[in-house]
């Protein structure tokens, strides 16, 4: 079973955050276990919600959606072409749980979908 842990971040400014430790997100698509690892030190701006809407929507730049916005901003930052070793996969039934590196280009639509998983 996959366990979800929020990324550990620290505020740099009122709209910029920095990832304190490497953080990984794992999800299953069909019989494939996918894993993305974002390296510590990555800076991002959180959810892009205009300040006047914070109280109306309840969504602030940081919150429970922290992981989704981190992944989304990381993929956007790299324009969909992630560095080698960041994205990996394995077959669900593999007993040794060894991951293989994946390369390829993420579309904006793919990044948006993953952010809302």
Protein Blocks (a to p, Z undefined) as FASTA:
>chain_A
ZZddddddddfblmbccdfbdcdddddehjaccdddddehiacebjaddfklmmmnopaf
bdjklmmmmmmmmmmmnnopacehkaccddfklmnlpacddeddddfklmmmmmmZZ
